[in-house]
Amino acid sequence: MENKKKGNILGIIGARSGSKGVPNKNIRLFNGKPLMGLIIEKAKKSKYINKIVISTDSSEYADIGKSFGAEIPCLRPKNLAEDNSPEIEFVKHMLKYLSDKEDYKPDIVVRMMTTIPFQTTEDIDKVVEILL
């Protein structure tokens, strides 16, 4: 069942640089690919997600995200990329940017994390199905 046209379903991936615990964890290689690339590939296979964006403060991370097919509409402000920055703030920042600059307002937002490499496309789709 192909449902990609069923509303605006946004996949958002947060990938800030500057991790102190595991430096550059979002672009660390796992099975030969950066963690960020793995989750982008899984999101692209979703039956539902029809826009994938990366929220990052790094132009290097942005380039990697683009190379895997994600959009990077803007770079995240540094104050939203600190160790203690609440996750919801970068999501709100991206939603405001997309609304203001692209007149894009998603019906559903799916937050995906680079640091969960075993998440599957089926997991992503099940979350969307629950919300639908």
C-alpha positions as CSV (number, residue, x, y, z in Angstrom):
1,M,0.0,0.0,0.0
2,E,1.7,3.2,-1.2
3,N,0.7,6.2,1.1
4,K,3.5,8.7,0.4
5,K,0.9,11.2,-0.7
6,K,-1.2,10.9,2.4
7,G,-0.5,14.3,3.9
8,N,2.7,16.0,4.7
9,I,4.7,13.7,6.8
10,L,8.1,15.1,7.9
11,G,11.0,13.0,9.1
12,I,13.4,15.1,11.1
13,I,16.8,13.9,12.2
14,G,18.9,15.9,14.7
15,A,22.6,15.7,14.3
16,R,24.5,18.3,16.2
17,S,28.3,18.3,16.2
18,G,30.4,18.7,19.3
19,S,29.5,15.6,21.2
20,K,31.8,15.3,24.2
21,G,31.1,11.7,25.1
22,V,31.7,10.2,21.7
23,P,33.2,12.8,19.4
24,N,31.4,13.1,16.0
25,K,29.1,10.2,16.9
26,N,26.4,11.2,14.4
27,I,28.8,10.6,11.5
28,R,30.8,7.7,12.9
29,L,30.9,4.7,10.6
30,F,28.7,1.7,11.3
31,N,28.8,-1.1,8.8
32,G,30.7,1.2,6.5
33,K,28.3,4.1,6.6
34,P,27.9,7.2,8.8
35,L,25.2,6.7,11.4
36,M,23.4,9.7,9.9
37,G,23.3,8.0,6.5
38,L,21.8,4.8,7.9
39,I,18.8,6.5,9.4
40,I,18.3,8.7,6.2
41,E,18.3,5.5,4.1
42,K,15.7,3.9,6.3
43,A,13.5,7.0,6.3
44,K,13.7,7.2,2.5
45,K,12.2,3.7,2.3
46,S,9.2,4.7,4.5
47,K,5.8,4.3,2.9
48,Y,4.7,7.5,4.5
49,I,7.5,10.0,5.1
50,N,7.7,12.4,2.1
51,K,10.2,15.0,3.4
52,I,13.4,14.3,5.3
53,V,15.3,17.1,6.9
54,I,18.4,17.2,9.1
55,S,18.8,19.8,11.8
56,T,22.5,20.3,12.3
57,D,24.9,23.0,13.3
58,S,27.7,21.6,11.0
59,S,28.3,22.2,7.3
60,E,30.2,18.9,7.2
61,Y,27.2,17.1,8.7
62,A,25.0,18.9,6.3
63,D,27.0,17.8,3.3
64,I,26.9,14.2,4.5
65,G,23.1,14.4,5.0
66,K,22.7,15.8,1.5
67,S,24.8,13.0,0.0
68,F,22.3,10.5,1.4
69,G,19.3,12.4,0.1
70,A,18.1,14.5,3.1
71,E,17.4,18.2,2.9
72,I,19.2,20.7,5.1
73,P,17.0,23.8,4.8
74,C,19.1,25.8,7.3
75,L,21.9,25.3,9.8
76,R,20.8,25.0,13.5
77,P,21.8,28.0,15.6
78,K,24.7,27.3,18.0
79,N,22.5,28.0,21.1
80,L,20.3,25.1,20.0
81,A,23.3,22.8,19.6
82,E,24.7,22.8,23.1
83,D,25.0,19.7,25.4
84,N,22.1,21.0,27.5
85,S,19.9,22.3,24.6
86,P,16.4,20.6,24.9
87,E,15.7,18.4,21.8
88,I,12.3,20.0,21.3
89,E,13.8,23.4,20.7
90,F,15.6,22.3,17.5
91,V,12.4,20.6,16.3
92,K,10.4,23.8,16.9
93,H,13.2,25.9,15.2
94,M,13.0,23.7,12.1
95,L,9.2,23.7,12.0
96,K,9.1,27.5,12.2
97,Y,11.8,27.8,9.5
98,L,9.9,25.4,7.1
99,S,6.7,27.3,7.8
100,D,8.1,30.8,7.3
101,K,10.5,30.1,4.4
102,E,8.9,27.2,2.5
103,D,5.2,27.5,3.6
104,Y,5.5,23.9,4.6
105,K,3.4,22.7,7.5
106,P,3.6,18.9,8.2
107,D,0.6,17.0,9.4
108,I,2.9,14.5,11.3
109,V,6.5,14.9,12.5
110,V,8.6,11.8,13.0
111,R,11.7,12.4,15.0
112,M,14.4,9.9,14.2
113,M,17.8,9.5,15.9
114,T,21.1,8.8,14.3
115,T,22.3,6.9,17.3
116,I,19.8,4.0,16.9
117,P,21.3,2.1,14.0
118,F,19.0,-0.9,14.5
119,Q,15.8,1.1,14.0
120,T,14.1,-0.2,10.8
121,T,11.9,1.3,8.2
122,E,9.1,-0.9,9.5
123,D,9.6,0.7,13.0
124,I,9.2,4.2,11.4
125,D,6.1,3.2,9.4
126,K,4.5,1.6,12.5
127,V,4.8,4.9,14.4
128,V,3.2,6.8,11.5
129,E,0.4,4.2,11.3
130,I,-0.3,4.7,15.0
131,L,-0.5,8.4,14.5
132,L,-2.7,8.1,11.4
